Amino acid sequence: MERSGGQATINDVARLAGVSKKTVSRVINRSALLGEETRRRVEQVIAELGYVPNPQARALALRRNFLIALVHDNPNAQTVMNVQQGLLEGVAGSEFELVVRPVRRGSPTMLDDLRAFIERQRPFGVLLMPPVGDLPPVVDLCRALGCRHVRMSAVAGDPASTVASNDREAVRHAVSYLVEQGHRRIGHVAGPDGFLSAAERRAGFEEAVAAAELALPRSWIAQGSYTFESGQEAGERLLDLSPRPTAIFCANDEMAAGLVHAARARGLDVPRDLSVIGFDDTPIAAHLWPPLTTVRWPSISMARTAALKLIGGEQEVEEPSRFLSTLIRRASVAPPPAD
């Protein structure tokens, strides 16, 4: 099939298909205002020419961008990467692309910066990672700007705009597993203030301890910031106690790895002297020695579904909004040492 020299254009497609440019645009934009025969003819010419629509031109014509934005303020790089992977899987095969926008939750200009980003880039939709998505002013801003959004959260919300996990319930199960192993002195490395996930995981921990009628001195809870270093520092505080906990639940895997490092620096063996459980099931959990018992947070599945909720809204695609975190039993838990 002959066409003009160089890269194929919409004019080439229209000329060779014997239709107008407007008809070609309707085919590209999947308009219902076309006969099936015309649609097939235009699509055949597009395929034969290898014509690729200009995304900028399409965005102008449709008055929207084909961008999904990931907005986050998360200290754990692996978690952010997992969410990116899920989003990319969700938009695979579509016209949408991913753009990542980090923000600083504590910045006095965060809302203004986010507003400027949305107004400048005009994304089709945004995924709000925790803890950003747990901030009502951020959600209100998206609504005020007419920006489609989905929140990742540790608690259930509007099914159309939320993908949530069962963190509290999953942590209760994890701590109950420690109790079943015979542990009676169980400590906790908690996540940072302002993270709903940290609050839910701590609540699950405290509920499980209370249900087992175990003592929980305030000193057995040390706060971290979801980083390896903070887990190491919190672990040192807990391991300084006398008597010290025989098992510790950490609110994420990074802090659990820091705790294991602190224990080894004192000559303690995991799990013979100290049992450890983390949360997330990031690669560090399986690569640590001994491999870490942890709660698998389905971040990739949640992000993939969030993408489908964002781009499938016009197609009325039914996607789940609740995801179960599950305990993954590995080698970092054993019965407590004899006193």
N, C-alpha and C positions, 0 to 999 in steps of 0.2 A: 504494500500500500504506500503510495507516494505522499510525501508531506514536504513542507518547507524545510530548508536547511536548519541545522542546529537542533536544540532541545524542542520537543513537541510543546505546543501551546494550546490553550483552549480554543483559539481560532482554528488551528489545524483539526482538532476534534470535531468542531461544529461543521467545518467545510466538508470533511470526509464522511461524516454521518448524515449530512444533508439536513441539519437542524440549526437552530439559532444558538448563540452563546448562552442565552437564558435557559434554553432547554438543557444544555450540557450542565449548567450550574445546578439545575434542579435534580439531574441524575446524581451528581456528586453529593448534593446535600440531602439525598434520599427523600425527595419530595414525593408526596402521594398524588400530586397533580400531573401524572404522566401515565400514558398507556404502556402496557407491558412490552409490546413490540418495540416501541421507541426506546424504552429503557434498555432492552437487550442490545439493540443496534448501537447505541451510544457506548455502552459498557464494552462491547466488542472492539470498537474503534479505540477506546481508551487503553484496552489491554494490548492491542496490536501496536499502538504507537509507544507504549510504555509511558504514557502521560502521567505526571505526578502533579496534583493540584498544588498551587502555591498557598501554604498555610496562612501567610500574612493576608493575602487577598481574600481567602475564605473568611478569616476572622473579621475583616472589614465588612464583607458582605453580610455576614450573619450577626455582626455586632457582638461578638464574643470571642474569647481566646480559647484555644484548645490546650489549656494548661491546668493541671491539678497541682496545687501548692501544698507542700508539707510545712507546717508551721510548728516549731518546737523550741523548747528550752530544756533540754535533757542532758545531764552530765555523762550519761552512759552512751558512748559512741556505738557500741554493738547494738544496743536497743534501737537507736536511730537507724542504723544500717538495716536491721531486720524490718523495720517499718517501711523503709524505702523499697526493700525487696518485695514486700507484699503489695505496695502501691504499683510498682512496675509490673508485677504479675497481673494485677487487676486491670491495667490499661493496655496490656499486651494485645496487639491485633486491632487496636482502635486508633483514632487519630490523635489521641491525647498524649501529652508529654508531662514529665514531672519537673517541677522546680522546687528547690528547698530553700526555706527562709528561716534561719535561726533568729530568735528574739531573746531579749534579756528580761526575765519576769520582774526583776527588781528595779528596772530602769524607769525613771519618771516619765520618759518619752516613749515607753513601749507601745501604748495605744496609738499615739500619733504616728510612730514609725510603721506600725502595722496598717493603719489607715492609708498612709502614703503608698505602701507597697501594693495593697489591694487596688487602690485607685489608679496606680501607674500600670500595673501588670494586667489588671482586669481578669483574674483567673476564673475559669469556669466554676471551680469549687476549691475548697481548702479542707485538708485534714488537720485537725487540731490535736496534737499529741498532748498527753498529760505532762506537766501540770497546767499547760497553757489553756487546754480545753476545759479545765475545771474552774476557770476564772469567768464569772458571769459577765464582766465588762467586755471580755473578748468576744463571747457569744453574742452579746447585744450589738457590738460593733459590726459583726458579720451580718446580722439581721438588718441593721440600719442601712448598710451598704447594698443590701440585696444580694449578698454573696452566699451561694450555696455552701454549706459546711457540714462536716461530720466530726463528732468528738470521739476520741478513744478515752475510755474511763474505767475506773475500778468499780463503778456502781451503775445500775441500769438507768436509762433515761428514755427520751422519745425515740422509739425504734427507727423513725425515719432519719434521725440525725445523730445517732449514738451507736457505737459498738462497745460493748462492755464485757468485762471478765468478772469472775466470782472470787476475787482475791480473798475476802474474809473467810469464806467457806473453805477454800483450798488451804489456807494457813491453819485453820482449825484442824483439818485432816492431818496436815504435816506434823503439827505439835502433838496431836493424839498418837501418832506413830511413835514419837519419842517416848511418850508415856507408856505405850504398850511394850517398849523395849526395856522398861524398868527405870527410866530417868525420873528423878524427883526434884532435882535442882536444874531448872531450865532457864537460860538467859536469852536475851533478845538484843540484836543489833538492829535498831530501828532506822527507818529512812528519814529524810529531811522534813522539817516543818513546811507546810504549804503544799505538800504532795498528798492528794487524796488517796493515792495508792499506798503511801506509807501509813496513813491513818487507818485505812481498811486492814492492812496486814497486821498492824499492831493490835487492832481490835480483835482480829481473829486469834492472835497469839494469846491475848489476855483472856478471851472467852474459853479457849481450850484449857488453859492453866486453871481457871476458876472451876470449870466442869470437872477437872480431875482433883479438885480440892487441894491444890498444891500451894505452898507459900510462894509469894512473888515480891521479895524486897525491891524497893525502888532502885537499889544499886545494881540489880540484875538486868536492868534495861539501860543500854548505852546508845546514844544517838549517833548516826553517821550521815553521810551525804550522798549515798549511792556510788561512792568511789572506792577503789582499792585501798587508798591511803587512809580514808576515814574508817574502813573496816579494820585495818591494822591497828589504828589508834583505839578504836572502841574495844577491839579484842584485848588489847593490853590492859585496859581498865577492868574488864571483866575477869581476866585471868589473874589480876592482882588480888582479887577477893579471896577471903578465907572464911568458910570454905568457898571454893569457886564452883560455878556451874559445871555439871558433867555433860551438858548438851547446850548448844546455842543455835537458835534459829535466826538467820540473817535475812533482812528484807530484800536483798538481791544478791546475785552471784558474785559481783565484783567485791562487795563487802565481805562475803563469805571467804573469798580467796585471800583477802587481806587478813582475816581472822586466822585462817590456816597458817599463813606465813608467821603471824605473831606466835601461834602455838608452837610451831617448829623451832622458832628462835629460843624458846624456853625448854626445848628438849621434850615437848609433849608429843605423843603419837596420836594421830587421827586415823581410826576411831577408837583405839584402845583406851586412851586417856580422855578423849574429848570427842563427842559426836557433833557433827555440823550439818545443817540443812540451809540451802540457799533458796533463791526465788528467781525465775526467768527461764532457766535452762538455756543460757547462752553457751557458745562453744567453750568458754573457760570452764564450765562445769564438768564437761566430759574430759577436758585436757588436764585438769588439775589431778594431782596424785595425793591421796586416793581419789578416784572420780567422785564427784560431789552429788549427794542426794539433793534434789531440788524440786521446786514446783515449776512445771512447764507453763509459762505464760504464752498463750497462742498469739503472739504479736503479729506474725506474718499473716496468719489467717484473718485476724481482725483488720489489718491494713488492707489486705486484698478485698475484703468485703466492703470496707469503707470506700475504696475506689469504685466498686461496682454500684454502691449506693449513690455516689456522686455523679458518675457518668451515665448511670442507667435510670436516673430519675424520670427522664422523659419517656422511657420505655416501660415504666411501671414494673421494674424488676423487683421481685420479692427476695430480699436477702435477710439472713438472720441478724439479730442485734445482740445476742447473748452468747458468750463463748466460755467454755469450762477450762479452768486451769487444773492440771492434774499432777499428782506426786510421782516423781521419777525416782525410784529407789536404786541407789548405787552403793558404793563401798564406804561412805563417810559416816555411817551410823552403825552403832553396835551397842549392846547392853553396857551400862555404866561400870566402871571399875569398882572392885570391892573396896569399901572404906577401911 
